[in-house]
Amino acid sequence: MVDDALQLLAKMIDKGISPNIVTYNSVVQGLCNFGRWKDTKDLISEMMDHNISLDVITFNILVDAFCKEGLVKEAEDIVEIMMQRNVAPNTVTYNVLIYGYSLVGQINKVRKLLDSMPGRGLKPCIISYNSLINGYCKQGKVEEAWRLFLEVPHKGLEYTVVTYNTMLHGLFGARRCADGLKLFQDM
């Protein structure tokens, strides 16, 4: 399927149709989804050859792909390149990094990222908190997860089904059944 997209992209260029950033981002996303890193790198080079500036979406696709592979250092490198090119990371960028660090168990780094967002003019959203709550629970730090859970409404955010499920799973996994049952009843 991705090969078809690459062929279509080549045909467009051959016929004098200039693909835009949306077209390129779609193909970059497909390549990343299938772990085709060399093709991704080649396509990024092609974009630059055609004077297509990488945007925040392009960078977020790359950061997300590396984080999902557990390659958080490489994701950080992409964010550095992003900033060098004067493309400001957004809330999605931070959420992806938060997810990536949670995935590899670097919870302290996650908390620092979350706390640094307001200083960069970004407001953490419920996805930011859900990722950190999940990370704490997976590391058995249910008390920290619970404290963070209680912060959410004070940040002007509302719990989602994901927030409740994550916290319930953490509480029951830690054998805090009474707390889990109370939370369930309070929902």
Beta strands, then each sheet from edge to edge (+ up, - down):
end
